[in-house]
């Protein structure tokens, strides 16, 4: 049985639209408002860029869920560059839990999830 958090991560990849087409920037995954406190119409969530609802996961839970999905082979990460209109993976990898936290908190822009 999938937990909500894992389902959210898998669903956001499947639902990705061009120019992402299944590739999601890892830097967009942390919630801007993990507690769901600011519900004003002016609040701009990073998930608006993904055109997907917020998950409200604290950073440690998000990192743990990603780590579990990577370990099971359900998702993969890549160094990715956009060539024209299509993303091209340069290097596929499975990041360690430490690397996942660093990517999520450091905003590394070339690391993508698929």
C-alpha positions in Angstrom: 0.0 0.0 0.0 1.4 3.4 -1.0 1.5 6.2 1.5 0.0 9.6 0.4 3.5 11.1 0.3 4.9 8.5 -2.0 1.8 8.6 -4.2 2.1 12.4 -4.5 5.7 12.1 -5.7 4.9 9.4 -8.2 1.8 11.3 -9.4 3.6 14.6 -10.0 6.1 12.9 -12.3 3.3 11.1 -14.2 1.2 14.3 -14.5 4.1 16.5 -15.6 3.5 18.4 -18.8 5.9 20.0 -21.4 8.6 21.1 -21.1 9.1 18.6 -18.3 7.4 15.5 -19.7 8.1 13.3 -16.7 11.2 15.2 -15.5 10.6 17.3 -12.4 13.2 19.7 -11.0 14.1 18.4 -7.5 14.5 22.0 -6.3 10.7 22.5 -6.8 9.7 19.7 -4.6 10.0 21.2 -1.1 6.8 22.9 -0.1 6.9 26.7 0.3 4.3 26.3 3.1 4.6 22.8 4.5 2.1 23.5 7.3 -0.5 24.8 4.9 -0.9 27.9 7.0 -1.0 30.6 4.3 -4.1 30.1 2.3 -4.4 33.7 0.9 -5.0 34.1 -2.8 -1.7 36.1 -3.0 0.5 33.2 -1.7 2.5 31.8 -4.6 3.6 28.2 -4.0 6.5 26.6 -5.9 3.9 23.9 -6.9 2.1 26.5 -9.1 5.1 26.2 -11.4 4.5 22.4 -11.5 0.7 23.0 -11.8 0.2 20.6 -9.0 -1.3 20.8 -5.5 1.0 21.2 -2.5 1.9 18.1 -0.5 2.5 19.8 2.9 5.4 17.4 3.7 8.1 18.7 6.0 11.6 18.6 4.4 12.7 15.5 6.4 9.7 13.5 5.5 10.0 14.6 1.8 13.7 13.5 1.8 12.8 10.1 3.5 10.0 9.4 0.9 12.3 10.3 -2.0 15.0 8.1 -0.5 12.6 5.1 -0.2 11.4 5.5 -3.8 14.9 5.8 -5.1 15.9 2.7 -3.1 13.1 0.7 -4.6 13.9 1.9 -8.1 10.5 3.6 -8.6 12.1 6.9 -9.5 15.5 8.0 -10.8 17.4 11.3 -10.9 19.3 12.8 -13.7 21.6 15.7 -14.5 19.4 17.2 -17.2 19.7 19.9 -19.8 16.9 21.2 -22.0 17.8 20.9 -25.6 15.3 22.7 -27.7 11.9 21.6 -26.4 12.9 18.2 -25.1 14.8 17.4 -21.9 17.9 15.2 -22.4 19.3 13.3 -19.4 23.1 13.5 -19.2 23.7 11.3 -16.2 21.2 9.0 -14.4 21.8 8.3 -10.7 20.3 7.3 -7.4 21.2 10.0 -4.8 22.0 9.0 -1.2 19.8 10.4 1.6 22.5 13.0 2.3 22.6 14.1 -1.4 18.8 14.3 -1.5 18.8 16.7 1.5 21.6 18.8 -0.1 19.7 19.0 -3.4 16.4 19.9 -1.7 18.0 22.6 0.5 20.6 23.9 -1.9 18.4 24.4 -4.8 20.7 22.7 -7.3 19.0 23.5 -10.6 20.4 20.7 -12.8 19.1 17.8 -10.8 15.8 16.3 -12.0 13.5 13.5 -10.9 11.9 10.9 -13.2 
